[in-house]
């Protein structure tokens, strides 16, 4: 290889290397880190005006997550019921083979909610079989941070 060929190779390698450093850094976060945050919404209720829901998911070093769920039955109670537990990740589940679903399990191992992340960071409630619930009600918890 000539000196001109070596110089061209070095310049091209430098340009390619610098292109990798330019802005727009893509972060490959764990699913637990992606869910970390607070969510709010009013979910449907069979015998009340709705369940005011405040959910906090806390990432635990990208190896797991815990949650705190405060639920208040609108028109029936002023004091929220608090539930805590672990967040499990389910992959390729349900009839639609959702790539990722967060399953909230309380301390007794009971499933509280199955939540499907939607494109804007919110979470949509799924049924126990990881299927979409056919309802005109709002089934989304909005991410607030």
C-alpha positions, 0 to 999 in steps of 0.5 A: 500500500502506498503512502497515499493509500495509507493516509486515505485509510487513516482519514476514513477511519478517523471520520468513521470514529468521529461519526460514532461520537456525534450527539444522538447517543442511543442508550440501551437501557434495561426494561427495568430502567425504562419503566422506572417512574411514576404513573397516574390514571383513573381505571374503571371500577365495577362498583364505583366511579373509578379507581384513582391510581398512582403507581411508582416503579423503582428500578433496582440496578437494572436487575429487577424492580419494585412498585408501590401502588396507591388506589383510591375508590372514587366516591367510596373512600378518601384514603388510598389502599397501598400495595407493594411488590415486585415487577416481573418482566414477561416477554412474547406473551399473550395472543398477540405475543407482546414483546414486553409486559410488566407484571405487578405481583404483590407480596403474596405472589398475586398478580395485581396488574399486567401493563403493556408499555406504549410508545409514549412511555405510558402503560396500558392495562391488559387482562390476566391472559395478557390480552387487550381489554375490549372497553371504551373506558380509559385503561392507560396510566400516564407517565408523569415523570 
